[in-house]
Amino acid sequence: MKISLIAHDNKKQDLIQFVTAYKAIFEKHELYATGTTGLRIAEATGLKISRFQSGPLGGDQEIGAMIAKNQMDMIIFFRDPLTAQPHEPDVSALIRLCDVYAVPLATNMGTAEVLVHGLSRGDFSWRYIIHEKSKGAENE
């Protein structure tokens, strides 16, 4: 599965601790992240992470493009709901795309934990069916 990891500044340390706690699960998947978040997680865990631009510089939109192409399977986005974000329209667009393309999205640690446990059980295998359908549509 392809998983994106995103965190607002005040939530980056929480995401690092979360990924560290579930490193054994995350290391079995392809990980993506926005700029600084990805760098900090990689440094803390040693996990291989493909990095995009930082969120305000277009990283959220890069991830959104992958969602629109059915190339992203899960988003874990630790949002800071108490701090104004200059790129809030991009954040809203990313969340909307997750809804449009049925991509599982966690915006806090509680929901992220449920998704990660489901991931370890194989609950998201249906995403492979979506990938196959996408490939079939491209070949027509």
Phi, psi and omega in degrees: 000147176261122186236130175260139179241121183224145176207136171292160187310313182287355182243359183301315181296322177299317180293321178300314179296321180295312180295322177299317181296328183248027182305319182299331177278313184297327183292349178271001186231166175276123183252139177230155178200159171286162191323278185296321179302312180298317179298313182293322178293316180299316179296321184282331188245339185079005179286148176279123182227125173280128186251141173257185173298165173294159183308306182296341181261011175116359181299320177299321180290325176297317177294319177302322178297321178294322177298314182297337178261010184055040179249012177226134187255338182200144177237128171244111188231099178280099182272152174254098184285353184259358181238131178295136181247131182294339182251031181305322177300325177293320178297314179299320179295321179297316179296318179299317179298322177300319178292316182297318185259012177054045177265122179303134184225128173245132178247008177206168186296322181299311179291323178299321180296319177299315180296318181294320177295320175297321178299318181292334178274349183089018183294345184253022179299336178301338178297329178295326177296318178298321178298317180296317177298320179297318179295319180297319180293324180292328184278351181280000000 
